[in-house]
Amino acid sequence: MFSGRRAFVTGALSTVIASQIRTTAFAASGSKPPDVTTQPPRSWSGVAPTGYLPDPDVISLDPSFKDLTFSGTSIQRVLTGGGWLEGPAWLSEARILLLSDTIRSEQYRFIPPDGAGEGSLSVYRRESYHSNGNTLDTEGRVITCEHDMRRVIRWEHDGSCHIVADSYNGKPLNSPNDVIVHPEDGSIWFTDPSYGDTLIEGHPDAPGKGTNSAGKLRWRIGSELPPQFAAHERQEDHTFRVDAGTGSVQAVLSQTAVPSPNGLCFSPDLKTLYVISCVPDPGQTGTKGQSVIYAFDMIDGRPANRRLFAAMTLEGHHLTPDGMRADVFGNLWCGASGSFGAAGVFCYNPAGTLIGRIRLPYGCSNLTFGGLKRNELYMCCGPHLFRLILETQGAGLS
């Protein structure tokens, strides 16, 4: 769930320029640049390519990946026309997918299609304060990260809103990004980088600080936020844990441990915590984001013994990871952006080996498992939502 808008535009321009440079270089050498077009070329309207199975964009890099996929189905684009979709969470009782649109500051309820074509979309929450990550707690209550209000909230069964966290050490949070719940002790874990400290995803920092270093951005225009949220001076990136009993907010990982923290999830046995270090925050100082996945041992309910789990590279290209989910076998499914056909979803086994990938026409910001059997992988890619039916199931609460 990184600052996708800026990264998308910048990345797209960089890709075009890099492509032109590379094409010119290849032309000068008498050879052609690498072709990453699906063969045969596919259309992304509905189910495509029609008649070509197994899907050529579901790529197995290890025999074990074939046990997780179903050769009789293909990738579907089930929704298009959003602003920037994030935070997918499957609500089992309602049988809907909850989505955040970080640009339009709305949340949607998505009813998946029975077969081919697109599903049904309606507004779930008209003003979401630029919400991002969503999840469910052990009681089925929706928990949401809000960039604009710089807080994490929970919707109670009676419809009231409970503030889970909005400050640390007496200062407002930056822009809570992704959130998960520990299924045994009920604690809430979330990352707090500064991707939402921008006009497009929330509101900028106070004049002279962070994203408003020149002091020219009028950070309160168009906002009904209280002054204490608008006049914000960011603090260090953290990964937080909120105790289910006391509600106390504890920083369990610092910016040095995981700079620019983004997606996070537990392994199915709860012995490992995975945290993504994404691209550097806008206006970031100190240790910068590294675009890798770190793993931590869970010891006495806290992360320890940091190690590099995945360097996020493919054929010499460094990818940008964002959100991730684990399946019941302990495999990690990670959405990422990249160039030259490297965008999509990457599947790592518990040992950190890349065993397969789902090649998509856009970078994937976040994903989750849904459907009645929790074997449908929903992938957010900017304004689009893709789906792939699998032979594995999601391990988390949402």
N, C-alpha and C positions, 0 to 999 in steps of 0.2 A: 504494500500500500504506500508506495513512495510517492514523491511529488511528481506524479505521472504526467500532468499537463505540461509542465515545463520540460520534463525529461522527454515526453513524447515529441513535442515540437522540435526541441534541440536534437533529439536522437534521430528524428526523421530527416532533418536537414543535414545532419552529419552523415547519415547513411547515404543520402543522395549524392553529397559531395564526395564521400569515400568511394561510392560506386562509380562516379564519373572519373575519378582519379584512377581507380583500379582498371576500369574499362579502357581508358586511354593507355595505361601501362601495358595491358594485355595486347591491345591493338598494335602498339609499337613493337611488341615481341613476336607478333604474328600468331598469337593464340587467343582463345576466348576466355572471358571470366567464368567462374563456376556458375552453373545453372541450378537454382534451387526450386524451380517450378515443379509442382506436382505433375507427374506424368501418368495419365493424360491431365492437362490443365483442368482444374475444378472450378465450378461456380459455387459461390457461398449463399445462394438463395435456396433455403430449405435443405433437404438432404442431398449431399453431393460429395464425390462424383457418383452419379446414378449408374448402377450396374458394375461398379468396380470394387470388388472385395477380395481379400482384406484391404482395409483403407490404407493407401500408400503413405499417409501422413501419420499413421500410428507405427512408430519405428522401434523395432526391437533391437537392442544392443547386446542383450544377453538372453539365453534361452529361458531364464526364469521370468522374464517380462511377459512372455506369451501366455504363461499361466494366469496372469492378471488381466488379460484383455480377451475380448471376444471377436473372433475374425468375421462374424456374420453381421456386424454393425459398423457404421461409419460415424465420423464426427458430424454433428449437426450444429448449425447456427440457429438457435431457438429464439433469439431476441436481438434486435438492432434498433438504433435510434436513441440510445441513452446519451447522457452527458459523459460521465466517467463512472463506470460501475465498480463498486468495491464491496467488501464485507459480506459476501454471501453466507447465509446461515439457513439451514433447513429446519423448518418448524413442523415436526412430525405430526402433531395432532391436527393442524390445519392443512397439512399436505401442500404447503407453499414454500417458496424460497424467498427469504427476506433479503433485499438488496439496498445498499446505499448509493446515492448518486452524489458524489462529493462536489461536483460543479454546480448542480442545480439545487443543492441543499434540500433534497427530498429523500424519502425512503419508499421503496416499492414492494408490493406483494406480487410475486410471479407464479402463475399456475402453469406448470409445464404442459406441453402438448402431448396428446396420447400417441401420436405417430410423427409423421413428417410435418414440416412447417414450423411456424412460430407459436409460442404460448401466449397466454393472456396476462396483461400487465395492468395494474391499477396502483394508485397512490396509497401508501400505507401510513405515511406521516408527512403532512404537507410541508412543514418547516422542521428540518432535522438538524439545523445549525451545523451544516456541512459534516454530517456524520460520516464515519469511516467503518471501522471494524464492528461486527456484531457477533454475539454468541448467545447461548442459553446457559443458565445455571442449572444446578441439580434439581430445582423445582420447576423447570421449564419457563422461567422468566427471562425476558429478553434483556441483554446487556449491550450497551452501545457506547462507542467512543465518539465524542463530538469535538471537532476541531475548533469551531467558532466559540463555543463556551469553555473550551479547554478543560473538559471534564469527562468522566466515565459515569454513566447513569444506568439505572435498572428500572424497568417498568414492572410495578407490582400487579398482582392479579386483579386488584380493584381498579386499576387504571392510573393510579398515582405514580409519580416519578420520584425515585430515590437517588440522591447523589452518592455514588460510590466513592469517588475521589475527584477533587478539583484543585488540590494544592499539596505541596510538600515543603517542609521546613518554612512554612509561612508564606510561600510564594506560589502564584498560580502555576499550573502545569503548562507545558509547551503546547502540544496538540496530540492527545492520545490517539494511537494509530490502530493497533491490533489488540485483541483481547481474547483470552481463553479462561476456562474454569477447571480447576483440579477436581476430578470427579469423586475423590474420596473425602477430602477435607473441605471442599466447597470454596477454597480461596480463589480470588480473582487475580489473574496475572495480565498485565498490559504493558505495552511499550509506549514511550513518550518522546519521540523525536520532534523536530520542528517543521515538518513538511506542511503543516496546516497554517503556518505563520505567514500566509500570503493572501493577496486580494482574491485570488481565484478559489482558494479552498477554505478561507476563514477570514482572518484579518491580520494585518502586519504587526510587527513589533512596535514598541514605543519609539518615537523619533530618536535617531542616533544609535539605535540598537538593531542587531541582527539584520532582518530583511528590510529595515527602514533606516539604514545607516546614514543616508543623506538627509533624513528627516523631512522629506517632501511628500511622503504618502500620508494622506489624511485618513488615518486608520479607523475613525469612527463614522465616516460617511456610509449611509445605507445600513447602519447597524443599530439595533436597539439594546445592545449589550451594556451592562453596568460599567462604569468607568474603570473599576478595578480589573476587569477583563481586557478592556481595550488598551489601557496604558500598561502594556505588558513588557517586562524585561525578562527574557528567557533565562532558564537555568540549564544546567548540564543535562544531556540526554540520560535517561534512566530506563531500566526495566523494573517495574514495580510488582509487588505482591500485596493484596489487600486481604487481611484476615477475615474469615467468614464470621467469626464470633464477635470480635471486638471492633472490626471495621478499621483497624489501624493500617496505615499505608507505609510499607517498608520498601526501600530501594534495595533490591537484591542483586542488581548488576549496574555498574557505573558506565559512563561513556568510554572509559579506558578499556573496560572489559568487552563491551559491545557498542562501538560507536554507530550512530544512526540506526538504532534498533528498529526492526520492522515486524515481519511475521514471526510468530512463535507457536510452538505446539509441544505436547508431551508425547513420548513413545507410548504404545499401548500398555506396557507394563509399568509405566510411570517412573521408570528408573532414569530416564534421560529427558532433559529439556533441550529443545532446539530453538535457537534464536538467529534470525537473519540480520546481518549487518549490511545495510543497503547503501545506496549512493549518499554522498555527503549531504547533510541538511542545507537548505538555503541559508546563507549567512552564518554558517557554522564556524566555530572556533574550537581549538583543541583537537583531539584525535578525530580523524575523518573516517567516514564510512568506507567499507572495503569491498562490498558486493560479494560476500561469502556467507556460508552457513556455519555457525559454531554449535557444538554440542557440549552439554554440561552433565555431569553426574548429579543426580538428586540425592543429597545426603542430609538426613534429618529435615527433610522438607525444603531444603535450600540448594541452589545450583552451586557446583564446585568443579574444579578440575577442567577448566576450559580446554577444548581441543578443536582443531579445524575439522569439520565434518565434510564439507564440500567446497572446493575452490571455485565452482561455478564457471568452468571453462568447457568449450566444445570446439574441437578441431582448431585450437589456437585462438579462439575468440572468447573474450571474457564476457560473461552474461551478467545481467542485473537481476538478482532474485528479489522477490517481493513477499508474497504470501505462501503458506504451505499447510498441508494437512497430512496426517499419518493414516495408513490403512491398518486393518486388523493384523496383518502380518509384519507390521513394523516398517514397511516401506514408506519413504517420504516423497510426497508429490509436491513439487515446487513450481509456482508460476514465475516466469522470467521473461525479460526482454533481451533482444540481441539482433544482430544484423545478418544478412546473407542466409536467410532461412533458419536462423537459430532461435526464433521467438517461439514461445509456447509453454509447455509443461514438461518438466524433467523429473524422472522417477529414480530415486536412489534407494538401494537396499540398506538394511541396518548397518552394514559395514562401510557405507559411504560410497559404494560403487554405482556409477550411473548405468542402469540396466535398460532404460528405454525412454522414449520421449514422444510427445504429441506435438507435431509441428502445426502451428497456427499462423494465420496471415497477419496477426497483430501480437504485440507483447502481452503477456498475461500478468495482470496485477495480483489477482487473488483467486482462490478456488475453494470448493468444499464438496463433500459427498452428500447426495440427497436421494430422493425417490423413496418409494415404499420399502425397498430392500436396502437402501443406503449404498447402492452400487452404481449410481449415476454421478459422474464427475461433472460439476458445473464450473466453468472457467470464465472469469470476467476479463474482457479484453477491450478496454476503452469503452466505446459506446455499444459493444457487442457482448453477447453471452453465448457460449458454446456448451455443448453437452456430449459426453461419450459414456456409453454403458459399458461397465467393466465386470470382471469376474472376481472382484474383491470389494470390500466394504470399508467405509470410513470408521475410524476407531474412536473419534471424539464425540462430544456432546452435540456439536453442530458442524 
